[in-house]
Amino acid sequence: MHIRTNDVVAVRTGKDRGQRGKVLGIDRAAGKVLVEGVNRVYKHVRRSQKNPQGGRLSKEMPIQLSNVMLVCTQCGKGTRTGARQAAGGAKERYCKKCGAGLGEIAPARKSKPVMG
């Protein structure tokens, strides 16, 4: 899974198709992602001390991870991502369209000393 918090994603299907937003959170077990401004629903709230007015609150709900696509920071398009070894030995994400690096996945491994 190559989508992380604070990435910009584009919605591919559903009522919010074509919208872009920042990833607020990811539920990896359920395969869902919470995107800013996407899949907004109304939650009806009863009057209370915390919310004296009551009424309807608009909030984002999670959408399926397969319905979003990462937007490349360089080319600005929705793209598939891959993993490759960076020059320093670290593992990084990259855009399959333009080849730009999209951030480090794992740091470089320390080489083990050779016993002789």
MDAnalysis code that builds the backbone (N, CA, C; Angstrom):
import MDAnalysis as mda
import numpy as np

u = mda.Universe.empty(348, n_residues=116, atom_resindex=np.repeat(np.arange(116), 3), trajectory=True)
u.add_TopologyAttr("name", ["N", "CA", "C"] * 116)
u.add_TopologyAttr("resid", np.arange(1, 117))
u.add_TopologyAttr("resname", ["MET", "HIS", "ILE", "ARG", "THR", "ASN", "ASP", "VAL", "VAL", "ALA", "VAL", "ARG", "THR", "GLY", "LYS", "ASP", "ARG", "GLY", "GLN", "ARG", "GLY", "LYS", "VAL", "LEU", "GLY", "ILE", "ASP", "ARG", "ALA", "ALA", "GLY", "LYS", "VAL", "LEU", "VAL", "GLU", "GLY", "VAL", "ASN", "ARG", "VAL", "TYR", "LYS", "HIS", "VAL", "ARG", "ARG", "SER", "GLN", "LYS", "ASN", "PRO", "GLN", "GLY", "GLY", "ARG", "LEU", "SER", "LYS", "GLU", "MET", "PRO", "ILE", "GLN", "LEU", "SER", "ASN", "VAL", "MET", "LEU", "VAL", "CYS", "THR", "GLN", "CYS", "GLY", "LYS", "GLY", "THR", "ARG", "THR", "GLY", "ALA", "ARG", "GLN", "ALA", "ALA", "GLY", "GLY", "ALA", "LYS", "GLU", "ARG", "TYR", "CYS", "LYS", "LYS", "CYS", "GLY", "ALA", "GLY", "LEU", "GLY", "GLU", "ILE", "ALA", "PRO", "ALA", "ARG", "LYS", "SER", "LYS", "PRO", "VAL", "MET", "GLY"])
u.atoms.positions = np.array([
    [0.854, -1.168, 0.000],
    [0.000, 0.000, 0.000],
    [0.904, 1.236, 0.000],
    [0.813, 2.029, -1.036],
    [1.738, 3.146, -1.207],
    [1.091, 4.496, -0.946],
    [0.001, 4.532, -0.194],
    [-0.628, 5.802, 0.154],
    [-0.395, 6.048, 1.634],
    [-0.011, 7.269, 1.962],
    [0.293, 7.626, 3.340],
    [-0.496, 8.862, 3.747],
    [-0.507, 9.156, 5.038],
    [-1.154, 10.347, 5.540],
    [-0.474, 11.584, 4.954],
    [-1.258, 12.617, 4.660],
    [-0.828, 13.890, 4.068],
    [-0.517, 13.805, 2.579],
    [-0.713, 12.660, 1.931],
    [-0.615, 12.578, 0.474],
    [-1.853, 13.212, -0.144],
    [-1.719, 13.690, -1.367],
    [-2.875, 14.185, -2.115],
    [-3.334, 13.053, -3.025],
    [-4.634, 12.739, -2.964],
    [-5.189, 11.664, -3.779],
    [-6.355, 12.189, -4.605],
    [-6.624, 11.504, -5.705],
    [-7.770, 11.805, -6.554],
    [-8.767, 10.664, -6.413],
    [-10.056, 10.991, -6.327],
    [-11.100, 9.982, -6.199],
    [-11.438, 9.477, -7.593],
    [-11.433, 8.158, -7.774],
    [-11.645, 7.554, -9.086],
    [-13.090, 7.183, -9.353],
    [-13.850, 6.806, -8.327],
    [-15.228, 6.364, -8.523],
    [-16.118, 6.921, -7.435],
    [-17.417, 6.820, -7.652],
    [-18.380, 7.230, -6.645],
    [-18.908, 8.627, -6.881],
    [-19.664, 9.125, -5.907],
    [-20.317, 10.425, -6.073],
    [-19.336, 11.585, -6.081],
    [-18.144, 11.393, -5.531],
    [-17.128, 12.448, -5.492],
    [-16.033, 12.246, -6.530],
    [-16.341, 11.551, -7.612],
    [-15.355, 11.246, -8.651],
    [-14.747, 12.538, -9.206],
    [-13.413, 12.526, -9.335],
    [-12.705, 13.669, -9.877],
    [-12.194, 14.642, -8.830],
    [-12.676, 14.541, -7.614],
    [-12.215, 15.455, -6.565],
    [-10.855, 15.027, -6.047],
    [-10.112, 16.016, -5.587],
    [-8.810, 15.743, -4.969],
    [-8.840, 16.216, -3.530],
    [-8.085, 15.556, -2.694],
    [-8.030, 15.951, -1.294],
    [-6.846, 15.329, -0.598],
    [-6.548, 15.851, 0.578],
    [-5.433, 15.365, 1.382],
    [-5.908, 14.209, 2.248],
    [-5.075, 13.202, 2.390],
    [-5.394, 12.036, 3.213],
    [-5.245, 12.422, 4.683],
    [-6.335, 12.259, 5.440],
    [-6.326, 12.581, 6.863],
    [-5.980, 11.372, 7.718],
    [-6.359, 10.182, 7.260],
    [-6.078, 8.978, 8.029],
    [-6.297, 7.741, 7.190],
    [-5.687, 6.643, 7.617],
    [-5.788, 5.376, 6.885],
    [-6.090, 4.265, 7.877],
    [-7.062, 3.412, 7.527],
    [-7.356, 2.204, 8.295],
    [-6.897, 1.027, 7.449],
    [-5.696, 0.562, 7.687],
    [-5.105, -0.477, 6.839],
    [-5.821, -1.818, 6.979],
    [-6.328, -2.118, 8.153],
    [-7.020, -3.390, 8.366],
    [-8.309, -3.458, 7.545],
    [-9.047, -2.352, 7.509],
    [-10.311, -2.320, 6.765],
    [-10.104, -1.915, 5.308],
    [-8.905, -1.421, 4.965],
    [-8.642, -0.989, 3.600],
    [-9.382, 0.292, 3.238],
    [-9.487, 1.208, 4.210],
    [-10.223, 2.452, 3.978],
    [-9.327, 3.648, 4.252],
    [-9.689, 4.761, 3.620],
    [-8.915, 5.982, 3.742],
    [-9.871, 7.151, 3.970],
    [-9.466, 8.102, 4.807],
    [-10.260, 9.279, 5.111],
    [-9.642, 10.454, 4.361],
    [-10.399, 11.046, 3.419],
    [-9.891, 12.110, 2.569],
    [-10.626, 13.411, 2.894],
    [-9.873, 14.491, 2.991],
    [-10.424, 15.803, 3.347],
    [-11.396, 16.296, 2.278],
    [-12.630, 16.588, 2.689],
    [-13.633, 17.154, 1.791],
    [-14.325, 16.151, 0.883],
    [-14.083, 14.858, 1.066],
    [-14.653, 13.826, 0.192],
    [-15.550, 12.909, 1.012],
    [-16.649, 12.456, 0.425],
    [-17.616, 11.557, 1.041],
    [-18.181, 12.161, 2.324],
    [-18.653, 13.407, 2.211],
    [-19.234, 14.098, 3.368],
    [-20.656, 13.614, 3.604],
    [-20.977, 13.384, 4.875],
    [-22.319, 12.962, 5.271],
    [-22.787, 13.862, 6.409],
    [-24.095, 13.850, 6.649],
    [-24.650, 14.602, 7.768],
    [-24.859, 13.672, 8.948],
    [-24.389, 14.099, 10.101],
    [-24.636, 13.358, 11.327],
    [-25.575, 14.217, 12.156],
    [-26.729, 13.665, 12.482],
    [-27.713, 14.401, 13.266],
    [-27.329, 14.349, 14.739],
    [-27.263, 15.530, 15.346],
    [-26.774, 15.642, 16.714],
    [-27.870, 16.210, 17.602],
    [-28.094, 15.576, 18.726],
    [-29.080, 16.027, 19.709],
    [-28.502, 17.208, 20.497],
    [-29.357, 18.067, 20.997],
    [-28.895, 19.190, 21.817],
    [-28.254, 18.683, 23.099],
    [-27.148, 19.305, 23.481],
    [-26.459, 18.941, 24.712],
    [-25.669, 20.160, 25.183],
    [-24.978, 20.015, 26.301],
    [-24.155, 21.129, 26.770],
    [-22.995, 21.382, 25.819],
    [-22.464, 20.328, 25.271],
    [-21.352, 20.459, 24.326],
    [-21.818, 21.080, 23.020],
    [-23.011, 20.702, 22.578],
    [-23.563, 21.218, 21.325],
    [-24.962, 21.773, 21.611],
    [-25.081, 23.015, 22.120],
    [-26.385, 23.536, 22.544],
    [-27.367, 23.751, 21.401],
    [-26.871, 23.970, 20.200],
    [-27.751, 24.209, 19.060],
    [-28.367, 22.906, 18.546],
    [-27.593, 21.838, 18.529],
    [-28.061, 20.588, 17.937],
    [-28.023, 20.709, 16.425],
    [-28.724, 19.838, 15.733],
    [-28.814, 19.942, 14.277],
    [-27.983, 18.912, 13.553],
    [-27.483, 19.327, 12.370],
    [-26.747, 18.406, 11.509],
    [-25.292, 18.836, 11.391],
    [-24.393, 17.918, 11.665],
    [-22.964, 18.151, 11.485],
    [-22.521, 17.479, 10.193],
    [-21.731, 18.162, 9.402],
    [-21.201, 17.581, 8.177],
    [-19.806, 17.052, 8.464],
    [-19.568, 15.782, 8.162],
    [-18.257, 15.188, 8.431],
    [-17.870, 14.230, 7.317],
    [-16.566, 13.972, 7.196],
    [-16.065, 13.038, 6.197],
    [-16.174, 11.611, 6.713],
    [-16.458, 10.692, 5.803],
    [-16.473, 9.272, 6.126],
    [-15.415, 8.573, 5.280],
    [-14.891, 7.446, 5.760],
    [-13.859, 6.733, 5.005],
    [-14.405, 6.164, 3.700],
    [-13.525, 6.096, 2.686],
    [-13.876, 5.448, 1.417],
    [-12.872, 4.335, 1.163],
    [-13.247, 3.439, 0.284],
    [-12.411, 2.284, -0.033],
    [-11.095, 2.735, -0.650],
    [-10.018, 2.124, -0.241],
    [-8.691, 2.495, -0.701],
    [-8.517, 2.299, -2.208],
    [-9.229, 1.316, -2.766],
    [-9.112, 1.067, -4.198],
    [-9.797, 2.136, -5.036],
    [-10.572, 3.013, -4.408],
    [-11.282, 4.065, -5.134],
    [-10.514, 5.370, -5.199],
    [-9.295, 5.401, -4.683],
    [-8.476, 6.609, -4.754],
    [-7.159, 6.297, -5.454],
    [-6.582, 7.341, -6.037],
    [-5.314, 7.205, -6.739],
    [-4.388, 8.330, -6.300],
    [-3.155, 8.005, -6.012],
    [-2.176, 8.985, -5.572],
    [-1.897, 9.989, -6.681],
    [-1.802, 11.269, -6.334],
    [-1.476, 12.317, -7.296],
    [0.009, 12.640, -7.152],
    [0.731, 12.568, -8.265],
    [2.165, 12.845, -8.279],
    [2.405, 14.329, -8.020],
    [3.412, 14.651, -7.219],
    [3.726, 16.045, -6.917],
    [4.418, 16.732, -8.087],
    [5.091, 15.973, -8.947],
    [5.815, 16.560, -10.077],
    [4.911, 16.795, -11.284],
    [4.229, 15.740, -11.760],
    [3.419, 15.872, -12.981],
    [1.980, 16.276, -12.688],
    [1.532, 16.181, -11.429],
    [0.197, 16.633, -11.058],
    [-0.931, 15.737, -11.536],
    [-0.634, 14.511, -11.927],
    [-1.645, 13.578, -12.418],
    [-1.792, 12.404, -11.458],
    [-2.953, 11.761, -11.504],
    [-3.145, 10.536, -10.752],
    [-2.267, 9.461, -11.350],
    [-1.567, 8.727, -10.515],
    [-0.601, 7.774, -11.039],
    [-0.520, 6.525, -10.182],
    [-0.042, 5.464, -10.784],
    [0.313, 4.276, -10.031],
    [1.706, 4.505, -9.472],
    [2.027, 3.800, -8.409],
    [3.341, 3.973, -7.797],
    [4.075, 2.648, -7.772],
    [5.378, 2.760, -7.694],
    [6.219, 1.588, -7.565],
    [7.231, 1.827, -6.470],
    [8.015, 0.813, -6.163],
    [9.075, 0.928, -5.161],
    [10.399, 0.611, -5.835],
    [11.414, 1.371, -5.489],
    [12.750, 1.152, -6.054],
    [13.799, 1.550, -5.032],
    [15.027, 1.118, -5.294],
    [16.153, 1.483, -4.439],
    [16.637, 2.865, -4.860],
    [16.748, 3.774, -3.913],
    [17.279, 5.106, -4.184],
    [18.801, 5.030, -4.221],
    [19.430, 6.134, -4.567],
    [20.884, 6.156, -4.709],
    [21.601, 5.814, -3.398],
    [21.078, 6.256, -2.268],
    [21.732, 6.001, -0.989],
    [21.427, 4.633, -0.394],
    [20.664, 3.814, -1.095],
    [20.328, 2.491, -0.599],
    [18.976, 2.410, 0.074],
    [18.312, 3.546, 0.218],
    [16.983, 3.560, 0.824],
    [15.942, 3.115, -0.202],
    [14.806, 2.653, 0.299],
    [13.705, 2.239, -0.571],
    [12.745, 3.425, -0.679],
    [12.325, 3.774, -1.900],
    [11.454, 4.926, -2.096],
    [10.294, 4.613, -3.023],
    [9.221, 5.405, -2.891],
    [8.107, 5.340, -3.828],
    [8.456, 6.188, -5.042],
    [7.923, 5.810, -6.210],
    [8.139, 6.646, -7.384],
    [6.917, 6.610, -8.284],
    [6.773, 7.665, -9.067],
    [5.662, 7.806, -10.015],
    [5.959, 6.975, -11.250],
    [5.006, 6.139, -11.658],
    [5.221, 5.290, -12.832],
    [5.092, 6.080, -14.132],
    [4.489, 7.277, -14.086],
    [4.340, 8.081, -15.301],
    [5.591, 8.890, -15.601],
    [6.074, 9.643, -14.598],
    [7.210, 10.529, -14.863],
    [8.505, 10.066, -14.207],
    [8.440, 9.091, -13.311],
    [9.639, 8.559, -12.675],
    [10.136, 9.361, -11.487],
    [9.378, 10.358, -11.048],
    [9.807, 11.191, -9.926],
    [9.695, 10.433, -8.611],
    [10.617, 10.690, -7.706],
    [10.575, 10.082, -6.382],
    [9.495, 10.733, -5.535],
    [8.740, 9.933, -4.778],
    [7.621, 10.442, -3.977],
    [7.829, 10.263, -2.483],
    [9.039, 10.031, -2.069],
    [9.302, 9.900, -0.640],
    [9.852, 8.536, -0.275],
    [10.528, 8.514, 0.853],
    [11.189, 7.301, 1.319],
    [10.205, 6.367, 2.006],
    [10.322, 5.078, 1.708],
    [9.503, 4.061, 2.360],
    [10.262, 3.472, 3.547],
    [11.519, 3.122, 3.304],
    [12.342, 2.506, 4.347],
    [13.760, 3.062, 4.249],
    [14.426, 3.236, 5.389],
    [15.800, 3.754, 5.347],
    [16.765, 2.706, 4.802],
    [17.962, 3.160, 4.487],
    [19.005, 2.268, 3.970],
    [19.407, 1.272, 5.050],
    [19.649, 0.045, 4.639],
    [20.080, -0.985, 5.581],
    [21.568, -0.821, 5.883],
    [21.913, -1.156, 7.096],
    [23.315, -1.144, 7.464],
    [23.943, -2.449, 6.976],
    [25.082, -2.335, 6.336],
    [25.712, -3.556, 5.847],
    [26.342, -4.314, 6.999],
    [26.233, -5.630, 6.922],
    [26.794, -6.479, 7.980],
    [28.296, -6.679, 7.738],
    [29.077, -6.672, 8.788],
    [30.523, -6.896, 8.597],
    [30.792, -8.354, 8.172],
    [31.741, -8.516, 7.313],
    [32.086, -9.847, 6.824],
    [33.054, -10.504, 7.797],
    [32.682, -11.692, 8.258],
    [33.542, -12.413, 9.198],
    [34.538, -13.241, 8.390],
    [35.798, -13.146, 8.709],
    [36.782, -13.840, 7.909],
    [37.662, -14.729, 8.596],
])
